[in-house]
Amino acid sequence: MSSGQQVKALTAERDAALASHQQLQEAAGKLSDIEAKLGTARVEYGRVVQGWAEARGRLGAAQQELAVLTKRLDQAKDRVSQTGSIRSEPPKAPARKP
């Protein structure tokens, strides 16, 4: 192989290596962008999960309160069906001061 052919071959190899290197740099940049977006998504996911857990806790408390109110309503209905009218609980005597 002549020196001119060697120069052409080495130049072609160098150009191919530079193009490959440029592609790798672009891919690395895209990967960095994706990693940043993934980090942001993880933070947002954490917030959503926390909000969901809080909402679930509020739902549980509301369900308990609803059960208490339903029980009181049922008791009031029973009193009405037994007496034909609503009886209120007698007022409690005020506590005496010593």
N, C-alpha and C positions, 0 to 999 in steps of 0.2 A: 504494500500500500504506500502510495506516495505521501509526502508531507502535506500536500494540499488536500488530499482525501482525508487524512487524519484530522486536519484542522476542521474540515466540514463535518466529520463524524463527531468530533468533540464539541463543536458548536451546536450541533443538533441535540446531543445529549444534554448539554448545558441548558439549552432552551426548554427542553422537555422537563428537566429538573426544576427550572425556575417556574414553569407553568404549574407543575405538581405542587411546589412549595406555595405558590400563590393560592391554589385551591385549598390546601390544608389551612392556610391562614384564614381564608374566608370561612371555612367550616368551623374553625376554632372560635371565630367571632360570633357565628350563628349559635354555636353551643353555649357561649357565655350569655348571649341574650336569652336563650331558652332556660338556662339555669337560673337567671335572675327572675324570669317569669314564673318558674316553678317555685322559687322561694316566696314570691308574692302570693302565689296560689295557696301554698301551704299555710301562710299566715291567715289568709282569708278563710280557708277551710277550718282552721282552729277557731276563728271567731264564730263561724257558722255553727260549729259543733257546740261551742260554749253557749251560744244563744239558744240552740235547740234544747240543751240540757236545762237551762233556766226556764224556758217555756214549758218544758215537761214538768218541772217542779211546781210552777204556778198552776199548771193543769191539775196536778195531784191535789194541791191545796184547794182549788176550786171544786174538785170532785168531792172532797171531804166535806166542804161547806155545803155543797148541794145535798149530800146525804143527810147531814144534820137538819137542814131546812126541810127536806122531804119528810123526815121522821117527825118533825114538829108539825108539819102540815097534816100528816096522817093522824097524829094524836088529836089535833084540833078537829079534824073531820069525825073521829070517833066520839069525841065529847059532844059534838053537835048532833050526831045520830043518836046518842044515848039520851040527851036532854032536850033536844029540839031547839036549843039556843047555845050561843057561845058563852061559856063561863070563863071569866078571867081568873087567874090565880089570885088568892087573897093577898093583899099587900103585906109585906113583912114589917114587923115592928122595928122602928129605928133602934140601933144599938145604943145601949146606955153607957154614959161616960162614968167611970169610977170616981 
